[in-house]
Amino acid sequence: MADMPQDWVARSLRSVWHPCTQMQHHANGDNSVPLIPVSHGRGAWLYDHEGKRYLDAISSWWVNLFGHANPVINAALKDQLDRLEHAMLAGFTHEPVVRLSEQLSEMTGKVLGHAFYASDGASAVEIALKMSFHAWRNAGLSDKQEFVCLQGSYHGETIGALAVTDVALFKDAYGPLLRAARVVTSPDARNAQDGESAQDVARRAAADVEKLFEERAGHIAAIIIEPLVQCATGMAMHDPLYLTLVRELCDRFQVHMILDEIAVGCGRTGTFFACEQAAIWPDFLCLSKGISGGYLPLSLVLTRDEVYQAFYSADVTRGFLHSHSYTGNPLACRAALATLQIFKDDDVLNRNRARATRLTTALAPLAEHERVRNFRQRGMIWAFDAVEPDAARAATFSRRFFASALENELLLRPIGRTVYLMPPYILSDEESDGLAERTRAVFDTVIAS
Ligand SMILES: Cc1ncc(COP(=O)(O)O)c(C=O)c1O
């Protein structure tokens, strides 16, 4: 007998510990947070076992670029499955990892010449932090042991990545385990004081970095930044000028610049790499999420040749002796190659410009809503902050919004009171207009309820 949809929910709650979830919220009677058993996905839609559908307006945690069950990526993976599913990357190499590394290097104008692979975003961040420290140590600068991060930064949940994260909800419980990082002012354009532009805020935030570097550069290995949009803190957007100014400071004070493009890379902000908008390259660039089209866990760190050369030696201990079992997995790399091919074949970045204009126009009534503040957009990210003066209702806003969105065929999960859209790059005009309309309807319901 076929399993009933409700069985999957009950069985999941008995056996699966879901991520980033207070599990009791799934078992809270009338206030219960829904748990949807997904049966399959097609294009921008996820379907449950009863045939109900949900527009994946946040690309399944920002990973899915070209829709579920994408025919091009599916075909590439099926082909790769019959060739090589996996081989260790120490002492062996293979076509997908070589081609992917070459293409990514090419896309940085060969400034970032080598790619080091891992699986999840947090592991890429760990790699960049370790590499930065070790590169300085190999250069005889072993006092450079500190890392700088931005207010509200998010770089993942492993111990090293959490140490450079500044989101209390995720970090505070583990405080005693973490090495303290130096936290500098966020260039978040919402911090503009009267008469200040986003560029003024960027200059003020960069001045804070300059002051810290003047005092401590001899002890600082790297500054880590989510370029253009600090996503997990609530889609805090800043002017590209900030990146240009910090790059200059890093050069002047001999501090590495790590750009975490895990969420904002792969075209999300309008250019393939977010840092292109500031006309700079970092010393380390972390990619994950969208790079495999949302199919398989893949992350990587692109580095400058100076960094690579700092490890190149006859002495084994000067090498970067870091590894993960699935490093450079051929299936994941093949999914990434298919993803890059779609960018080229479908002129994705240009077509996204038209998509973005249409959705921004469709969202205009929400932008002007009396209970909305700070409507903002960059590339394929839209966000706004809900005004909810009642503290108890503000605390449950996100959960209520998520549940109401599902009733309106939308997958949306606000961060606190920040509602955001990060859809895949395939929405038809009809889907885009429907998304705007329904987001407005859900917002009105949740604000009024
Ligand atoms: C900017 C940034 N860095 C790192 C991570 C961690 O990636 P993962 O969840 O794959 O470990 C995330 C995840 O949301 C992220 O947004």
The ligand as a MOL file (V3000), in Angstrom:
LIG
                    3D

  0  0  0     0  0            999 V3000
M  V30 BEGIN CTAB
M  V30 COUNTS 16 16 0 0 0
M  V30 BEGIN ATOM
M  V30 1 C 27.2490 34.0740 3.1020 0
M  V30 2 C 27.1810 32.6570 3.5760 0
M  V30 3 N 28.3040 32.0250 3.9200 0
M  V30 4 C 28.3050 30.7500 4.3230 0
M  V30 5 C 27.1320 30.0220 4.3960 0
M  V30 6 C 27.1630 28.5950 4.8790 0
M  V30 7 O 26.9000 27.7130 3.8360 0
M  V30 8 P 26.4210 26.2280 4.1770 0
M  V30 9 O 25.0650 26.3560 4.7870 0
M  V30 10 O 26.3970 25.5350 2.8540 0
M  V30 11 O 27.4240 25.6540 5.1260 0
M  V30 12 C 25.9240 30.6400 4.0350 0
M  V30 13 C 24.6510 29.9080 4.1240 0
M  V30 14 O 23.5840 30.4620 4.0710 0
M  V30 15 C 25.9460 31.9900 3.6200 0
M  V30 16 O 24.8220 32.6490 3.2850 0
M  V30 END ATOM
M  V30 BEGIN BOND
M  V30 1 1 1 2
M  V30 2 1 2 3
M  V30 3 2 2 15
M  V30 4 2 3 4
M  V30 5 1 4 5
M  V30 6 1 5 6
M  V30 7 2 5 12
M  V30 8 1 6 7
M  V30 9 1 7 8
M  V30 10 2 8 9
M  V30 11 1 8 10
M  V30 12 1 8 11
M  V30 13 1 12 13
M  V30 14 1 12 15
M  V30 15 2 13 14
M  V30 16 1 15 16
M  V30 END BOND
M  V30 END CTAB
M  END
